[in-house]
Amino acid sequence: MELINLFRYDPAGGEDFWEAIRQIPGYPNDGDLPLVTMIIESGALLRLPEVLADLTGNSTGEVLAVMDLIPMRRGPDELKMLLLKSLRNAGWQPHPLMLIPDDNGQVLTDMARIDGVKKRIQAGIPVLSIGSGVVTDIARHACYLHEQETSEHVPFVAFQTANSVTAYTSNLTPVLVNGVKRTFPSRFPDVIISDLETLCDAPPEMTVAGVGDVMAAFISLADWQLAYRLGMDDLYNEFPYALLSGLDQILIAFAEDIRTGTLEGMEALAKLLHLSGLAMSLSSTSAPLSGYEHAIAHVLDMQNESAGLPVGRHGSLVALTSVACSLAYQSFLDEFDPRKVDLESAYPKPDTMRAKIYQTVAQLDNTGKAAEQCWANYQVKLNRWNEHRRELESFLANWHIIRSELDGLVRSPELILDILRAIDGPVRFEELVPPISEASARFAFFNAPLMRSRLTLGDLLIFLNWDRQKLWAEIWSQMSA
């Protein structure tokens, strides 16, 4: 199938792509945005020396190559050794910087690792990240912080090793702060290299995770619209909706190619991931691809970390939390009656919510630091919720219109599950690695709204005193069927 027939905006189109998306209403026109070059093609690995030469103006030189210890293959070759060898053969001098895993065997995006990379950055020496989302995020934010401190631009190339996350085209970085994920402004790579052979040879579970990460839009765009309608998000705009139009049709059309790992399937998924990252970055918020489904996934991660378990594949977790949120939306859209809302009870007291947050988060972190982080963010949301009572009244009066808007944005749980089955992805929480129990999923579903400042359906269920016990029982029953 020809990709051009499905992609209205092709991120591999160079200047033509950027010129096309500049015409979309909501494209940011305030200030200069770096023109990210996205090379998405077969044999893109071979263009790395050329890319470095174009960026630096030199045909040879030193390169700081940031990577982890995970072995990767490209055909018969070990990928990282192949990359370093190709650079040396072209006259470049790569200096590998290895990110060391923690006691659970994982490399997480935290300030200690970011600072470790930042200390190795030198003026005039390009940085090359070789890895998936975490490696890219660590290198990206290290370059950003160096630039903030020195006002020196660091040439930064991201070599994508798997179609696993939307992080490559993001200028936002999620960082663990006191055990809680917080998203900070960062920077774009100058060039992203998506070598299709490398993506084909990545572990299938990482490709499945990439599909799950983009399917977050099936929930998050509705959550963003909901927050906007309730006066809770000033950054809302129509740009991401246009950029991601046709997402579900493309995933359905290329599901078999994605499952079997063809070049065409990897190309289609890479483009979807890059468009998703740009939808967030060019809106200056992760909201277009991070709603209630991501908040639940983050709490599930916190539970694993608290229990000393490894964190599972982010995208696969998000895919299943998206199913749960889709079921929640179905119930809300079908059953919500604005005439039955008691406005006075929709505004909980700050002391009550603060106590609830500290009591809840103590189950994950007994130091109090994570609870402090959560309350600081939740308090912002609660204050704003109280300041925008008129918007809630308008929301209730115009529910028939808003309901139709949300219904057009949320994708059905059946569609999400059909796509997951078509790519051989997990369709139940217990199929994840590590598996998620019903008790863990329920805890995350109930308490995810307490962890962040962004309003989603999860918050509205709390503020409107929805019967969440009954709702969760229905969701789990349907997901287990």
C-alpha positions as a printed Julia matrix, in Angstrom:
481×3 Matrix{Float64}:
   0.0     0.0    0.0
   1.3     3.45  -0.9
   1.98    5.51   2.24
   1.37    8.7    0.31
  -2.29    7.73  -0.09
  -2.81    7.65   3.68
  -0.43   10.27   5.09
  -1.77   13.74   4.6
   1.42   15.11   6.16
   4.6    13.12   5.48
   7.37   13.83   8.03
   9.98   12.45   5.61
   9.08   15.2    3.13
  11.7    17.71   4.28
  10.87   21.36   3.72
   7.63   20.43   1.9
   6.39   18.8    5.1
   7.2    21.82   7.24
   5.65   24.2    4.74
   2.46   22.11   4.71
   2.04   21.93   8.48
   2.74   25.64   8.87
  -0.62   26.17   7.16
  -2.51   24.2    9.85
  -4.41   26.46  12.26
  -2.67   26.39  15.63
   0.87   25.97  14.26
   3.04   28.1   16.57
   4.22   31.27  14.9
   5.85   32.89  17.93
   9.58   32.55  17.54
  11.96   30.4   15.52
  11.44   26.68  15.65
  14.34   24.39  14.74
  13.77   22.59  11.46
  14.06   18.96  12.49
  15.31   16.75   9.65
  13.72   13.29   9.68
  15.46   10.69   7.54
  13.09    7.71   7.33
  14.35    5.28   4.72
  16.08    2.02   3.95
  19.83    2.27   4.51
  19.56    5.52   6.48
  22.36    4.3    8.77
  24.85    4.83   5.95
  24.04    8.54   5.88
  25.24    9.21   9.44
  28.72   10.52   8.5
  27.13   12.8    5.91
  24.61   14.07   8.48
  27.37   14.89  10.98
  29.35   16.68   8.3
  26.36   18.8    7.34
  25.66   19.68  10.97
  29.19   20.58  11.99
  30.69   21.84   8.74
  33.53   19.32   9.21
  34.17   16.07   7.37
  35.77   14.49  10.46
  35.93   15.1   14.18
  34.94   13.8   17.59
  31.44   12.52  18.44
  29.96   11.82  21.88
  27.91    8.63  21.36
  25.39    8.08  24.18
  24.0     4.53  24.47
  23.03    1.83  26.95
  24.34   -1.71  27.37
  21.46   -3.49  25.64
  22.7    -5.55  22.66
  20.98   -4.74  19.36
  21.11   -6.34  15.93
  20.91   -5.06  12.39
  20.9    -8.11  10.16
  24.02  -10.16  10.96
  25.76   -7.24  12.71
  25.76   -5.9   16.25
  24.13   -2.5   15.66
  26.17   -0.27  17.93
  29.48   -1.72  16.81
  28.36   -1.3   13.2
  27.51    2.37  13.8
  30.78    3.12  15.56
  32.74    1.28  12.86
  31.01    3.21  10.08
  31.89    6.48  11.81
  35.54    5.48  12.25
  35.77    4.36   8.62
  34.53    7.81   7.6
  37.21    9.51   9.7
  35.11   10.36  12.78
  36.25    9.63  16.34
  33.28    8.37  18.38
  33.58    8.38  22.18
  31.01    5.91  23.59
  29.28    6.99  26.8
  27.49    4.04  28.37
  24.43    4.56  30.57
  24.63    2.07  33.44
  21.41    0.36  34.61
  20.15    0.45  38.2
  19.71   -2.53  40.5
  16.56   -3.55  38.6
  18.56   -3.71  35.37
  16.95   -0.6   33.89
  18.13    2.82  32.77
  15.61    5.45  33.88
  15.41    9.11  32.9
  16.55   10.85  36.06
  18.64   13.93  36.77
  21.66   11.92  37.89
  22.02   10.28  34.47
  21.19   13.51  32.63
  23.87   15.38  34.6
  26.35   12.6   33.88
  25.91   13.11  30.13
  25.9    16.91  30.45
  29.32   16.84  32.11
  30.76   15.07  29.05
  29.43   17.59  26.5
  32.06   19.87  24.99
  31.74   22.87  22.7
  31.73   21.97  19.01
  31.45   18.21  19.53
  28.17   16.7   18.27
  26.12   14.37  20.46
  24.73   11.16  18.97
  22.13    9.16  20.9
  21.84    5.5   19.9
  18.78    4.01  21.52
  15.09    4.13  22.14
  13.08    6.61  24.21
  15.03    6.71  27.47
  18.46    7.09  25.85
  17.08    9.76  23.53
  15.46   11.64  26.42
  18.61   11.59  28.56
  20.84   12.83  25.72
  18.28   15.4   24.59
  17.86   16.95  28.03
  21.59   16.96  28.71
  22.1    18.95  25.48
  19.27   21.29  26.44
  20.64   22.0   29.92
  24.14   22.54  28.52
  22.75   25.07  26.07
  20.81   26.84  28.82
  23.97   27.2   30.88
  26.4    28.13  28.1
  24.27   29.56  25.23
  26.19   27.19  22.92
  24.17   25.09  20.48
  25.03   21.39  20.67
  24.59   19.5   17.35
  22.39   16.57  18.33
  21.54   13.52  16.2
  19.07   10.88  17.43
  19.55    7.44  15.89
  16.28    5.58  16.43
  16.77    1.93  17.35
  13.13    0.86  17.7
   9.62    2.03  16.79
   8.74    2.06  20.47
   7.89    5.62  21.6
   6.92    9.1   20.41
   9.97   10.64  22.09
  12.19   11.2   19.06
  10.46   14.32  17.74
   9.65   15.73  21.16
  11.08   18.88  22.71
   9.69   17.78  26.07
  11.4    15.35  28.46
   9.69   13.27  31.17
  12.04   13.07  34.16
  11.68   11.13  37.41
  11.58   13.6   40.31
  11.28   12.0   43.74
   9.77    8.93  42.11
   7.14   10.88  40.15
   7.31   11.59  36.4
   7.36   15.29  35.54
   7.57   16.73  32.02
  10.06   19.55  31.4
  10.76   21.78  28.38
  13.7    20.43  26.4
  14.82   20.57  22.76
  14.46   18.85  19.4
  17.19   16.75  17.84
  18.68   18.46  14.82
  18.35   15.23  12.85
  16.49   11.98  13.47
  17.73    8.92  11.61
  15.12    6.17  11.23
  16.94    3.33   9.53
  14.22    0.92   8.41
  16.43   -2.2    8.56
  17.28   -1.37  12.19
  13.6    -0.9   13.01
  12.7    -4.21  11.34
  15.25   -6.04  13.5
  14.16   -4.46  16.8
  12.41   -6.8   19.28
   8.74   -7.21  18.24
   7.55   -6.25  21.73
   9.12   -2.8   21.27
   7.26   -2.32  17.98
   4.03   -3.35  19.7
   4.77   -0.76  22.4
   5.14    1.92  19.73
   1.67    1.19  18.41
   0.34    1.44  21.95
   2.04    4.79  22.48
   0.38    6.4   19.45
  -2.99    4.86  20.35
  -2.97    7.04  23.46
  -4.43    9.7   21.13
  -7.65    7.67  21.05
  -8.21    8.9   24.64
  -5.93   11.87  25.22
  -7.38   14.11  22.49
 -10.81   13.74  24.1
  -9.33   14.48  27.54
  -7.7    17.62  26.13
 -11.0    18.75  24.64
 -12.69   18.04  27.97
 -10.14   20.14  29.88
 -10.54   22.97  27.38
 -14.32   22.95  27.66
 -14.02   23.18  31.46
 -11.59   26.11  31.33
  -8.68   23.98  32.55
  -6.19   24.25  29.64
  -4.98   27.48  28.03
  -2.72   25.68  25.54
  -5.53   23.9   23.71
  -5.53   24.29  19.91
  -6.7    22.37  16.85
  -3.24   21.67  15.41
  -2.72   18.11  16.79
  -6.16   17.0   15.62
  -5.27   17.86  12.02
  -1.74   16.47  12.2
  -2.96   13.11  13.51
  -6.0    12.79  11.3
  -6.33    9.28   9.9
  -4.3     7.68  12.7
  -6.75    4.82  13.18
  -7.07    4.11   9.44
  -3.29    3.97   9.01
  -2.84    1.58  11.93
  -5.56   -0.7   10.58
  -4.16   -0.6    7.03
  -0.58   -1.42   8.12
  -1.27   -3.73  11.07
  -0.13   -6.85   9.2
   3.03   -5.14   7.9
   3.78   -3.91  11.41
   3.23   -7.4   12.83
   5.53   -9.05  10.29
   8.13   -6.28  10.45
   8.23   -5.26   6.8
  10.02   -2.12   5.63
   6.65   -0.6    4.73
   5.22   -1.33   8.15
   8.23    0.15   9.94
   8.11    3.24   7.73
   4.42    3.82   8.46
   4.84    3.38  12.22
   7.95    5.58  12.37
   6.04    8.37  10.65
   3.11    8.03  13.05
   5.46    8.18  16.03
   7.21   11.27  14.68
   3.92   13.03  13.91
   2.74   12.24  17.44
   5.87   13.72  18.98
   5.46   16.87  16.9
   1.78   17.14  17.88
   2.94   17.55  21.48
   6.02   19.64  20.89
   4.43   22.17  18.58
   1.55   22.55  21.04
   4.0    23.11  23.95
   2.29   20.39  25.98
   2.2    16.6   26.15
  -1.61   16.72  26.54
  -2.41   15.66  22.92
  -0.8    12.24  23.57
  -0.98   12.02  27.37
  -4.31   11.94  29.16
  -5.97    9.7   31.74
  -4.45    6.63  30.06
  -0.91    7.89  30.69
  -1.65    8.98  34.25
  -2.84    5.42  35.02
   0.26    3.96  33.35
   2.55    6.21  35.41
   0.93    5.03  38.66
   1.35    1.41  37.57
   5.03    2.17  36.94
   5.3     3.7   40.42
   3.81    0.55  41.92
   6.36   -1.64  40.15
   9.24    0.6   41.2
   7.98    0.6   44.79
   7.85   -3.21  44.74
  11.35   -3.48  43.24
   9.96   -4.79  39.95
  11.1    -3.68  36.48
   8.95   -1.16  34.65
   7.09   -2.75  31.74
   6.95   -1.63  28.12
   5.44    1.84  28.32
   3.43    1.67  25.1
   1.92   -1.75  25.77
   0.84   -0.54  29.19
  -0.65    2.6   27.64
  -2.55    0.53  25.07
  -4.37   -1.38  27.82
  -4.99    1.68  29.98
  -6.46    3.22  26.82
  -8.88    0.32  26.58
  -9.91    0.9   30.21
 -10.34    4.63  29.6
 -12.33    4.02  26.42
 -14.72    1.84  28.42
 -14.94    4.57  31.07
 -15.74    7.15  28.41
 -18.4     4.88  26.91
 -20.11    4.62  30.27
 -19.84    8.34  30.98
 -21.1     9.4   27.55
 -24.02    6.98  27.79
 -25.08    7.65  31.36
 -24.12   11.2   32.36
 -27.14   13.38  33.12
 -26.18   17.04  33.75
 -29.52   17.65  35.5
 -28.45   15.39  38.37
 -25.21   17.23  39.17
 -24.96   18.76  42.63
 -22.66   21.74  41.99
 -21.79   22.28  45.64
 -20.47   18.75  46.06
 -18.32   19.07  42.92
 -15.7    21.15  44.76
 -13.82   19.11  47.37
 -12.01   20.91  50.17
  -8.23   21.31  49.71
  -7.47   19.84  53.15
  -9.49   16.74  52.29
  -7.69   16.2   49.0
  -4.27   16.9   50.49
  -4.83   14.3   53.19
  -6.06   11.8   50.59
  -3.01   12.33  48.4
  -0.53   11.92  51.26
  -2.34    8.81  52.49
  -2.49    7.29  49.0
   1.07    8.05  47.87
   2.45    6.78  51.18
   1.59    3.32  49.9
   4.17    3.83  47.14
   6.76    6.01  48.86
   7.1     6.33  52.63
   9.52    9.28  52.49
   6.77   11.82  51.77
   8.72   13.29  48.85
   6.52   11.77  46.14
   3.38   12.9   48.0
   4.8    16.41  48.21
   5.38   16.42  44.45
   1.86   15.13  43.77
   0.15   17.6   46.07
   2.08   20.54  44.59
   0.76   19.6   41.15
  -2.74   18.61  42.22
  -3.18   21.85  44.16
  -2.71   23.8   40.92
  -5.51   21.78  39.32
  -7.81   22.1   42.33
  -7.34   25.86  42.55
  -8.1    26.26  38.88
 -11.13   23.98  39.13
 -12.54   26.29  41.8
 -11.78   29.4   39.75
 -13.68   28.13  36.7
 -17.11   27.29  38.08
 -18.78   29.2   35.27
 -17.21   26.85  32.74
 -18.68   23.85  34.56
 -22.09   25.49  34.46
 -21.65   26.1   30.72
 -20.45   22.51  30.29
 -23.62   21.21  31.9
 -25.87   23.52  29.87
 -24.18   22.51  26.6
 -23.66   18.83  27.35
 -25.54   17.69  24.23
 -22.98   19.51  22.06
 -19.93   18.54  24.11
 -21.04   14.93  24.27
 -21.03   14.77  20.49
 -17.53   16.31  20.35
 -16.1    13.8   22.8
 -17.87   10.87  21.18
 -16.19   11.78  17.88
 -12.74   11.77  19.47
 -12.77    8.64  21.64
 -12.1     5.41  19.79
 -13.93    2.29  20.88
 -12.32   -0.38  23.05
 -13.14   -2.88  20.3
 -11.05   -0.93  17.78
  -8.08   -0.68  20.14
  -8.25   -4.4   20.91
  -8.65   -5.3   17.23
  -5.45   -3.41  16.42
  -3.61   -5.03  19.33
  -4.68   -8.5   18.21
  -3.67   -7.75  14.62
  -0.11   -6.9   15.72
   0.08   -9.77  18.27
   0.08   -7.37  21.21
  -1.09   -8.12  24.76
  -4.82   -7.56  25.26
  -5.05   -8.14  29.03
  -3.13   -6.62  31.93
  -2.0   -10.06  33.11
  -0.3   -10.64  29.73
   2.1    -7.74  30.28
   5.68   -8.23  31.49
   5.62   -7.97  34.44
   1.9    -8.84  34.7
  -0.5    -6.33  36.27
  -3.02   -7.64  38.81
  -6.6    -6.45  39.09
  -5.78   -4.84  42.45
  -2.88   -2.87  40.96
  -4.93   -1.76  37.95
  -7.82   -0.7   40.19
  -5.49    1.3   42.47
  -4.03    3.11  39.47
  -7.44    3.79  37.89
  -8.77    5.31  41.13
  -5.71    7.32  42.12
  -4.06    8.45  38.87
  -5.94   11.79  38.93
  -4.22   12.63  42.24
  -0.75   12.59  40.69
  -0.73   15.48  38.24
  -2.05   18.97  37.44
  -3.74   18.06  34.14
  -7.51   17.5   34.17
  -8.85   14.34  32.52
 -11.99   12.24  32.64
 -10.57   10.67  35.8
 -10.84   14.0   37.63
 -14.35   14.64  36.38
 -15.45   11.25  37.72
 -14.17   12.33  41.15
 -15.59   15.86  41.08
 -19.02   14.64  39.92
 -19.12   11.87  42.55
 -19.45    9.13  39.92
 -19.85    5.58  41.2
 -16.3     4.56  40.34
 -16.5     1.24  42.18
 -19.32    0.12  39.92
 -17.59    1.59  36.85
 -14.33   -0.24  37.56
 -16.14   -3.54  38.1
 -17.73   -3.15  34.67
 -14.43   -2.2   33.05
 -12.52   -5.14  34.52
 -15.29   -7.56  33.65
 -15.32   -6.44  30.02
 -11.52   -6.43  29.73
 -11.36   -9.95  31.15
 -14.1   -11.31  28.91
